Amino acid sequence: MIGNTVYIAWGSHEDRAPWYGWMMGYTYNAAATPAFTRSAILNVTPDDSAGGGGIWMGAGAPAVDSLGSLYVTTGNGNFDVSSAPGMPNPPCPTMTMRIASCS
């Protein structure tokens, strides 16, 4: 949780393909109906037609640092580093991601 936003992340259940790594944020506002509204969404492998790149949490929550950045670990995905400027080479189908400016 960062501020009034709860973040959830997941990959798959029992490694059944296709799976995708998703993270969503829901912001709480007691005066609104519904009280929780989706305020953030991320699919870590949107172009992987075979599925993959699940966010593996081990039943835990995403980590958050004092600046409000979230950290998650992905695995089992196909990732073309050449399509993401600034990413390391060679391809990294398993990585730890820092998602900045979530606060």
C-alpha positions as CSV (number, residue, x, y, z in Angstrom):
1,M,0.0,0.0,0.0
2,I,1.3,3.4,-1.0
3,G,-0.8,6.3,0.4
4,N,-4.4,5.3,-0.2
5,T,-3.6,2.9,-3.1
6,V,-3.4,-0.9,-2.7
7,Y,-1.2,-2.7,-5.3
8,I,-1.7,-6.3,-6.2
9,A,0.3,-8.4,-8.6
10,W,0.1,-12.0,-10.0
11,G,1.2,-14.4,-12.7
12,S,-0.5,-17.7,-13.0
13,H,-2.0,-20.5,-11.1
14,E,-0.2,-23.9,-11.3
15,D,1.9,-22.7,-14.3
16,R,-1.0,-23.1,-16.7
17,A,-0.4,-21.3,-19.9
18,P,-1.0,-18.7,-21.1
19,W,-0.2,-16.5,-18.2
20,Y,0.8,-12.9,-18.0
21,G,2.2,-10.7,-15.2
22,W,-0.3,-8.2,-14.0
23,M,-0.2,-5.5,-11.4
24,M,-3.1,-3.3,-10.5
25,G,-3.6,-0.4,-8.1
26,Y,-6.8,0.4,-6.4
27,T,-7.2,3.7,-4.7
28,Y,-9.5,4.0,-1.6
29,N,-11.9,7.0,-1.2
30,A,-14.4,6.6,1.6
31,A,-16.7,9.2,0.1
32,A,-16.9,7.5,-3.3
33,T,-19.1,4.6,-4.5
34,P,-17.4,2.2,-5.0
35,A,-14.8,3.0,-2.3
36,F,-12.0,1.4,-4.3
37,T,-11.4,2.4,-7.9
38,R,-8.7,1.1,-10.2
39,S,-6.0,3.7,-10.6
40,A,-3.1,1.8,-12.1
41,I,-2.7,-1.2,-14.4
42,L,0.4,-2.9,-15.9
43,N,0.9,-6.1,-18.0
44,V,4.6,-6.9,-18.1
45,T,4.4,-8.9,-21.3
46,P,1.5,-7.5,-23.4
47,D,3.0,-8.7,-26.7
48,D,3.9,-12.3,-25.7
49,S,1.2,-14.2,-27.7
50,A,2.3,-17.5,-26.0
51,G,1.8,-16.0,-22.5
52,G,4.5,-15.7,-19.9
53,G,6.3,-13.2,-17.8
54,G,4.3,-13.8,-14.7
55,I,4.9,-11.8,-11.6
56,W,6.1,-14.3,-9.0
57,M,5.4,-13.1,-5.5
58,G,5.5,-16.2,-3.3
59,A,2.2,-15.1,-1.7
60,G,3.8,-11.8,-0.7
61,A,3.1,-8.2,-1.6
62,P,5.2,-6.0,-4.0
63,A,8.1,-4.4,-2.2
64,V,8.0,-0.6,-1.9
65,D,10.8,1.8,-1.0
66,S,10.8,5.1,0.8
67,L,10.4,7.0,-2.5
68,G,7.2,5.1,-3.4
69,S,8.7,2.9,-6.1
70,L,7.4,-0.7,-6.3
71,Y,9.5,-3.7,-7.0
72,V,8.4,-7.1,-8.4
73,T,10.1,-10.1,-9.9
74,T,9.0,-11.5,-13.3
75,G,9.8,-15.0,-14.7
76,N,9.2,-17.3,-17.6
77,G,8.5,-14.6,-20.2
78,N,9.8,-13.8,-23.6
79,F,11.3,-10.3,-23.6
80,D,13.0,-8.6,-26.5
81,V,15.4,-6.1,-25.0
82,S,16.0,-4.3,-28.3
83,S,12.4,-3.0,-28.0
84,A,13.1,-1.4,-24.6
85,P,15.7,1.4,-24.8
86,G,18.1,1.5,-21.9
87,M,17.6,-2.1,-20.9
88,P,20.6,-4.4,-20.6
89,N,21.5,-6.9,-23.3
90,P,21.2,-10.0,-23.7
91,P,17.5,-10.7,-23.3
92,C,16.2,-10.9,-19.7
93,P,13.1,-13.2,-19.4
94,T,13.5,-13.1,-15.6
95,M,14.1,-9.8,-13.9
96,T,13.4,-7.6,-11.0
97,M,11.4,-4.5,-12.1
98,R,11.4,-1.1,-10.4
99,I,8.1,0.7,-11.1
100,A,8.8,4.4,-10.2
101,S,6.5,7.3,-9.2
102,C,3.7,5.2,-7.7
103,S,3.0,7.6,-4.9
